[in-house]
Amino acid sequence: DLSKLSDTNSSRFLWKGVRHCASLLETIAASKHMRSTLEKFFAMKASDEDKFIPTQHPIGSILTMLATSPSSQLFPSNDIEEAREMLLQTLVVFSTIPTFREYFTRFLKIEKDGSTSKVVASVAGVLLAIAQSPKSETEACRVLSLIALFNATIVFGSDKSGHANATYNGVVNAIQECHGITALVALSCGDIRSEGNNSWAVIQRAASLLSRCISCLHGDESPRFNLCAENRLIVIEAYVKVISQKLWNNFTAEANEVRTSIMETCASLILVIASGPLDNLPKGCALVDFAKALTESLPSPATNEAGKATAASVCLPPKALDGSFYEFALSSSTFQGNVIKVLIACIDESDFLDVKILDECIIEKLVCIVANSSRMHNLAVRNAAFALARIVKRNEDAMTRCRELRGIEMLVALGKSGDI
């Protein structure tokens, strides 16, 4: 009787029973032979109500129990925590069963205070709520909820290699509909030094799921992340935070995977921003901070012995002022191109912005990208040339500096070659 899970008199005993049942169910689902029987027995039927999980299906039962927050229990115990972790472990196994993934796009009808009061919640919403509850959920529960969602977004091919070859767009759409992209941004950009922090494991799993969702952006049948203006500003603020605080350097050598996840998150954030309308950017000081963060994301040119960029040094490979992030920026085929694309929109948004970012060596960085066109992605070189032309046209100091670095000659040469 799931309604008694919030009954303070019997809650602890029920959760202990739930833990044992979930342990058995997880064992059954993990066995290849028994798993196929389980899959056939609980196969989706034509009579199933559209968009809702049948109450008799194990996924529906598990999620209904998980939707009962542990903080509502007056007598929290290890039994409740262990039961919830075991339920989520079972859900992780279920998320790898192809015929069960359809349920991750559906909704739950949860009874509250009797059958007369019902609450409808999406599966993605329940799991994301767990991931966002560091005070009431254990770290294991938060990580497992993100793993289950990640698994549900993967569709495996008919071959035996097991390599993921597609993303299940229905699950990604479900994540988007419950504001999951904004939630994943917040989780994956968490600063571990702050109170109520996100653990390395949570950051890594959230960043992986965010990148997985963003990979759906391209293609005719792919979902589009048309964020509202408010959520787009949240994404921009998150990007500024990661770059300005250099969050990828907040981790020890043992956390290389987490550091990589944060840098991949930067690429995902920029893709979200660059793929949407660029007419709702922040204003005033916030716009300047964003433009500076974008400029800082670009690799710095090599310098002479005096530490100054020259016409000769900008033709050399960019130097690694921040090794880990620099290497990632160069290895990402579209990261720099998207950064400069958004930077162009920022410059067009304000009459004074080009002056503010001249001190950030923007001319030197853009000329360096153009000069190293053979080492850079074509999108980055093309966008750098466009940005450079815009800035020098509006600012005499920028024009003078660009001429000193022979940037104008490079633009003319690119134009004649037909590369831009």
C-alpha positions as CSV (number, residue, x, y, z in Angstrom):
1,D,0.0,0.0,0.0
2,L,2.0,2.9,-1.3
3,S,-0.2,5.5,0.4
4,K,1.2,4.4,3.8
5,L,4.7,5.4,2.8
6,S,4.1,8.8,4.4
7,D,2.4,7.3,7.4
8,T,4.7,8.0,10.3
9,N,3.6,5.0,12.3
10,S,4.4,2.4,9.6
11,S,6.8,4.3,7.3
12,R,10.1,2.8,8.6
13,F,8.8,-0.8,8.4
14,L,7.4,-0.2,4.9
15,W,10.6,1.3,3.6
16,K,12.6,-1.7,5.0
17,G,10.3,-4.0,3.0
18,V,10.7,-1.8,0.0
19,R,14.5,-2.1,0.2
20,H,14.3,-5.9,0.2
21,C,11.8,-6.0,-2.7
22,A,13.9,-3.5,-4.7
23,S,17.0,-5.6,-4.1
24,L,15.3,-8.6,-5.6
25,L,13.9,-6.7,-8.5
26,E,17.4,-5.2,-9.3
27,T,18.9,-8.7,-9.2
28,I,16.2,-10.0,-11.6
29,A,16.6,-7.1,-14.0
30,A,20.4,-7.5,-14.0
31,S,20.2,-11.2,-15.1
32,K,20.1,-11.4,-18.9
33,H,17.9,-14.5,-18.9
34,M,15.4,-13.2,-16.3
35,R,15.5,-9.7,-17.7
36,S,14.1,-10.9,-21.1
37,T,11.3,-12.6,-19.2
38,L,10.7,-9.4,-17.3
39,E,10.7,-7.4,-20.5
40,K,8.1,-9.6,-22.1
41,F,5.9,-9.8,-19.1
42,F,5.8,-6.0,-18.7
43,A,5.7,-5.2,-22.4
44,M,3.7,-2.1,-23.3
45,K,0.1,-3.0,-24.4
46,A,-2.1,-1.2,-26.8
47,S,-4.6,-0.6,-24.1
48,D,-2.1,1.4,-22.0
49,E,-3.3,4.9,-21.4
50,D,-1.4,7.3,-23.7
51,K,1.3,9.4,-22.0
52,F,0.8,7.7,-18.6
53,I,2.7,4.8,-16.9
54,P,0.3,2.0,-15.9
55,T,0.2,1.7,-12.2
56,Q,0.9,-2.0,-12.3
57,H,4.2,-1.5,-14.1
58,P,7.3,-1.7,-11.9
59,I,8.7,1.6,-13.2
60,G,5.5,3.3,-12.2
61,S,5.6,1.8,-8.7
62,I,9.3,2.7,-8.2
63,L,8.8,6.3,-9.3
64,T,5.7,6.7,-7.2
65,M,7.8,5.6,-4.1
66,L,10.7,7.9,-5.2
67,A,8.2,10.9,-5.5
68,T,7.6,10.6,-1.7
69,S,10.4,12.8,-0.4
70,P,12.5,11.4,2.4
71,S,12.4,14.7,4.2
72,S,8.6,14.2,4.8
73,Q,9.5,11.2,7.1
74,L,9.5,12.1,10.8
75,F,11.7,9.2,11.5
76,P,14.5,9.2,8.9
77,S,16.6,6.1,9.0
78,N,19.3,4.2,7.0
79,D,16.5,1.9,5.8
80,I,14.8,4.7,3.9
81,E,18.1,5.9,2.3
82,E,19.1,2.4,1.4
83,A,15.7,1.6,0.0
84,R,15.7,4.8,-2.2
85,E,19.2,4.0,-3.4
86,M,18.2,0.4,-4.3
87,L,15.1,1.7,-6.1
88,L,17.2,4.0,-8.2
89,Q,19.7,1.2,-8.9
90,T,16.8,-0.8,-10.2
91,L,15.7,2.1,-12.3
92,V,19.2,2.4,-13.8
93,V,19.0,-1.2,-14.9
94,F,15.5,-0.7,-16.3
95,S,16.8,2.3,-18.3
96,T,19.0,0.0,-20.3
97,I,16.0,-2.1,-21.4
98,P,14.9,-0.8,-24.9
99,T,11.1,-1.5,-24.4
100,F,11.2,0.3,-21.0
101,R,12.7,3.5,-22.3
102,E,9.4,4.6,-23.6
103,Y,8.1,5.0,-20.1
104,F,10.8,7.7,-19.4
105,T,8.8,10.0,-21.7
106,R,5.6,9.5,-19.8
107,F,3.8,10.9,-16.7
108,L,2.8,9.5,-13.3
109,K,-0.5,9.8,-11.5
110,I,0.4,10.0,-7.9
111,E,-2.3,9.8,-5.3
112,K,-2.0,12.3,-2.4
113,D,-4.2,12.0,0.7
114,G,-6.5,9.4,-0.8
115,S,-7.8,8.7,-4.2
116,T,-9.6,12.0,-4.5
117,S,-6.4,14.0,-4.9
118,K,-4.0,13.2,-7.7
119,V,-0.8,14.8,-8.8
120,V,0.6,14.4,-12.3
121,A,4.4,14.4,-12.6
122,S,6.8,13.5,-15.4
123,V,9.4,10.8,-15.0
124,A,12.1,13.2,-15.9
125,G,10.8,15.7,-13.4
126,V,10.9,13.2,-10.6
127,L,14.5,12.2,-11.3
128,L,15.7,15.7,-11.8
129,A,14.1,16.8,-8.5
130,I,16.1,14.1,-6.8
131,A,19.3,15.3,-8.5
132,Q,18.6,18.8,-7.3
133,S,18.1,17.9,-3.6
134,P,21.5,17.8,-1.9
135,K,19.9,18.3,1.6
136,S,17.3,15.6,1.4
137,E,18.9,13.0,-0.9
138,T,22.1,11.1,-0.6
139,E,24.9,11.6,-3.2
140,A,24.3,8.1,-4.5
141,C,20.6,8.8,-5.1
142,R,21.4,12.0,-7.0
143,V,24.1,10.4,-9.1
144,L,21.9,7.3,-9.9
145,S,18.9,9.5,-11.0
146,L,21.2,11.3,-13.5
147,I,22.6,7.9,-14.7
148,A,19.1,6.6,-15.3
149,L,18.1,9.6,-17.4
150,F,21.4,9.4,-19.4
151,N,20.8,5.7,-20.1
152,A,17.3,6.5,-21.3
153,T,18.6,8.9,-23.9
154,I,20.7,6.3,-25.6
155,V,19.4,4.0,-28.4
156,F,21.6,1.1,-29.3
157,G,21.9,-0.1,-32.9
158,S,21.0,-3.6,-34.1
159,D,24.7,-4.5,-34.3
160,K,26.4,-6.3,-31.5
161,S,29.0,-3.6,-30.8
162,G,26.8,-1.9,-28.3
163,H,27.9,1.6,-29.4
164,A,25.3,4.3,-28.9
165,N,24.3,5.6,-32.3
166,A,21.4,7.9,-31.6
167,T,19.7,9.8,-28.9
168,Y,16.1,9.1,-27.8
169,N,14.6,12.5,-28.6
170,G,11.5,11.7,-26.7
171,V,13.4,11.6,-23.4
172,V,15.3,14.7,-24.2
173,N,12.1,16.5,-25.0
174,A,10.7,15.3,-21.6
175,I,13.8,16.7,-19.9
176,Q,13.4,20.1,-21.7
177,E,9.6,20.3,-20.9
178,C,10.3,20.2,-17.1
179,H,13.0,22.9,-17.4
180,G,15.7,20.2,-17.1
181,I,18.2,22.0,-19.3
182,T,18.4,24.9,-16.8
183,A,18.6,22.4,-13.9
184,L,21.5,20.6,-15.6
185,V,23.3,23.8,-16.2
186,A,23.1,24.7,-12.5
187,L,24.2,21.2,-11.5
188,S,27.1,20.9,-13.9
189,C,28.4,24.4,-13.2
190,G,28.3,24.0,-9.4
191,D,31.3,25.4,-7.5
192,I,32.4,22.8,-5.0
193,R,33.8,25.5,-2.7
194,S,30.3,26.9,-1.9
195,E,27.9,25.7,0.7
196,G,25.4,23.1,-0.4
197,N,27.9,22.1,-3.0
198,N,27.6,19.5,-5.8
199,S,30.0,16.6,-5.5
200,W,32.4,15.7,-8.3
201,A,30.3,12.7,-9.2
202,V,27.1,14.8,-9.5
203,I,28.9,17.5,-11.5
204,Q,30.3,14.9,-13.9
205,R,27.0,13.1,-14.4
206,A,25.1,16.3,-14.9
207,A,27.6,17.6,-17.4
208,S,27.5,14.3,-19.4
209,L,23.7,14.4,-19.5
210,L,23.7,18.1,-20.5
211,S,26.2,17.4,-23.3
212,R,24.1,14.4,-24.4
213,C,20.9,16.6,-24.6
214,I,22.7,19.4,-26.5
215,S,23.9,16.8,-29.0
216,C,20.2,16.6,-30.1
217,L,20.3,20.2,-31.4
218,H,21.2,19.3,-35.0
219,G,19.0,17.4,-37.4
220,D,15.6,17.9,-38.9
221,E,13.8,15.8,-36.3
222,S,15.8,16.9,-33.3
223,P,14.3,18.9,-30.4
224,R,15.2,22.6,-30.3
225,F,16.2,24.2,-27.0
226,N,14.2,27.5,-27.5
227,L,14.9,28.8,-24.0
228,C,12.9,31.7,-22.8
229,A,14.8,35.0,-22.3
230,E,15.0,34.4,-18.5
231,N,16.5,30.9,-18.9
232,R,18.9,32.1,-21.6
233,L,20.2,34.7,-19.2
234,I,20.7,32.0,-16.6
235,V,22.8,30.0,-19.1
236,I,24.9,33.1,-19.9
237,E,25.4,33.8,-16.2
238,A,26.6,30.2,-15.8
239,Y,29.1,30.5,-18.6
240,V,30.5,33.7,-17.2
241,K,30.8,32.0,-13.8
242,V,32.7,29.0,-15.2
243,I,35.1,31.2,-17.2
244,S,35.7,34.1,-14.8
245,Q,36.3,31.7,-11.8
246,K,38.1,29.1,-13.9
247,L,36.2,26.4,-12.2
248,W,38.0,23.7,-14.1
249,N,41.1,24.5,-12.0
250,N,39.3,24.0,-8.7
251,F,39.9,20.2,-8.7
252,T,42.9,18.1,-7.8
253,A,44.8,15.9,-10.1
254,E,42.5,13.0,-9.2
255,A,39.5,14.8,-10.7
256,N,40.6,15.0,-14.3
257,E,37.3,13.5,-15.5
258,V,35.4,16.1,-13.6
259,R,37.5,18.9,-15.0
260,T,37.0,17.6,-18.5
261,S,33.2,17.5,-17.9
262,I,33.2,21.1,-16.8
263,M,35.0,22.2,-20.0
264,E,32.6,20.1,-22.1
265,T,29.8,21.9,-20.3
266,C,31.3,25.2,-21.5
267,A,31.0,24.0,-25.0
268,S,27.4,22.9,-24.4
269,L,26.5,26.2,-22.8
270,I,27.9,28.1,-25.8
271,L,26.1,25.8,-28.2
272,V,22.8,26.5,-26.4
273,I,23.4,30.3,-26.6
274,A,24.7,30.2,-30.2
275,S,21.8,28.0,-31.5
276,G,19.1,30.3,-30.3
277,P,18.1,33.9,-31.0
278,L,20.9,36.3,-30.2
279,D,18.7,39.3,-29.7
280,N,18.0,38.8,-26.0
281,L,21.5,39.3,-24.6
282,P,22.1,40.9,-21.2
283,K,22.5,44.6,-20.9
284,G,25.0,47.0,-19.5
285,C,27.7,45.6,-17.2
286,A,26.4,42.1,-17.6
287,L,26.9,42.3,-21.3
288,V,30.5,43.5,-20.8
289,D,31.2,40.7,-18.4
290,F,29.8,38.2,-20.9
291,A,31.9,39.6,-23.7
292,K,35.0,39.5,-21.5
293,A,34.3,35.8,-20.7
294,L,33.9,35.0,-24.4
295,T,37.2,36.8,-25.1
296,E,38.9,35.0,-22.3
297,S,37.7,31.7,-23.8
298,L,39.9,32.2,-26.9
299,P,43.5,31.1,-27.0
300,S,46.1,33.8,-26.4
301,P,48.8,34.6,-29.1
302,A,52.5,33.9,-28.6
303,T,54.5,37.0,-27.5
304,N,58.1,38.2,-27.9
305,E,60.7,38.3,-25.1
306,A,59.1,41.5,-23.8
307,G,55.7,39.8,-23.5
308,K,54.1,41.7,-26.3
309,A,52.3,40.3,-29.3
310,T,53.9,41.2,-32.6
311,A,53.2,40.7,-36.3
312,A,55.7,37.8,-36.2
313,S,54.5,36.2,-32.9
314,V,50.8,36.1,-33.8
315,C,51.7,33.8,-36.7
316,L,53.1,31.2,-34.2
317,P,50.8,28.6,-32.5
318,P,48.9,30.2,-29.6
319,K,50.5,29.8,-26.2
320,A,48.9,27.8,-23.4
321,L,48.3,30.3,-20.7
322,D,45.8,27.9,-19.2
323,G,46.9,24.5,-20.5
324,S,43.9,22.3,-19.8
325,F,41.2,24.7,-21.1
326,Y,43.4,25.8,-24.0
327,E,43.9,22.2,-25.2
328,F,40.2,21.6,-24.9
329,A,39.4,24.8,-26.9
330,L,41.6,23.7,-29.8
331,S,40.4,20.1,-29.8
332,S,36.7,21.2,-30.0
333,S,35.9,21.7,-33.7
334,T,33.2,24.2,-33.2
335,F,33.8,25.7,-29.7
336,Q,35.8,28.7,-30.9
337,G,33.5,29.3,-33.8
338,N,30.5,29.5,-31.6
339,V,32.3,31.7,-29.0
340,I,33.2,34.2,-31.7
341,K,29.7,34.0,-33.2
342,V,28.1,35.0,-29.9
343,L,30.9,37.7,-29.4
344,I,29.9,39.3,-32.8
345,A,26.3,39.5,-31.5
346,C,27.5,41.1,-28.3
347,I,29.5,43.7,-30.3
348,D,26.5,44.5,-32.5
349,E,24.4,44.9,-29.3
350,S,26.3,47.8,-27.9
351,D,28.1,50.9,-29.3
352,F,30.8,50.9,-26.6
353,L,31.5,47.2,-26.1
354,D,34.4,47.1,-28.6
355,V,36.2,49.7,-26.5
356,K,35.7,47.7,-23.3
357,I,37.1,44.5,-24.7
358,L,40.2,46.0,-26.4
359,D,42.0,45.7,-23.1
360,E,41.3,42.0,-23.2
361,C,43.6,41.6,-26.2
362,I,40.7,40.8,-28.5
363,I,42.5,42.1,-31.6
364,E,45.6,40.1,-30.9
365,K,43.5,36.9,-30.3
366,L,41.4,37.3,-33.4
367,V,44.4,38.1,-35.6
368,C,46.2,35.0,-34.2
369,I,43.2,32.8,-35.1
370,V,43.2,34.2,-38.7
371,A,47.0,33.9,-39.0
372,N,46.8,30.2,-37.8
373,S,44.0,29.3,-40.2
374,S,45.7,26.0,-41.1
375,R,45.7,24.9,-37.5
376,M,42.2,26.2,-36.7
377,H,38.7,25.1,-37.6
378,N,37.2,26.8,-40.6
379,L,34.2,28.1,-38.6
380,A,36.5,29.8,-36.1
381,V,38.7,31.4,-38.8
382,R,35.7,32.7,-40.7
383,N,33.9,34.1,-37.6
384,A,37.2,35.6,-36.4
385,A,37.6,37.4,-39.7
386,F,34.0,38.8,-39.5
387,A,34.5,39.9,-35.9
388,L,37.8,41.6,-36.7
389,A,36.3,43.5,-39.6
390,R,33.4,44.7,-37.4
391,I,35.6,45.9,-34.6
392,V,38.2,47.8,-36.8
393,K,35.5,49.4,-38.7
394,R,34.0,51.0,-35.6
395,N,37.2,51.8,-33.6
396,E,40.3,53.6,-34.9
397,D,42.5,52.3,-32.1
398,A,41.5,48.7,-33.1
399,M,42.3,49.5,-36.7
400,T,45.8,50.8,-35.8
401,R,46.6,47.8,-33.7
402,C,45.3,45.4,-36.4
403,R,47.5,47.1,-39.0
404,E,50.5,46.7,-36.7
405,L,49.9,43.0,-36.6
406,R,49.3,42.9,-40.3
407,G,45.8,41.7,-39.7
408,I,44.3,43.8,-42.5
409,E,46.7,42.1,-45.0
410,M,45.5,38.7,-43.7
411,L,41.8,39.7,-44.1
412,V,42.5,40.8,-47.7
413,A,44.3,37.6,-48.5
414,L,41.5,35.5,-47.0
415,G,39.0,37.4,-49.0
416,K,40.9,36.9,-52.3
417,S,41.3,33.2,-51.6
418,G,37.6,32.8,-51.2
419,D,37.9,31.2,-47.7
420,I,35.6,33.8,-46.2
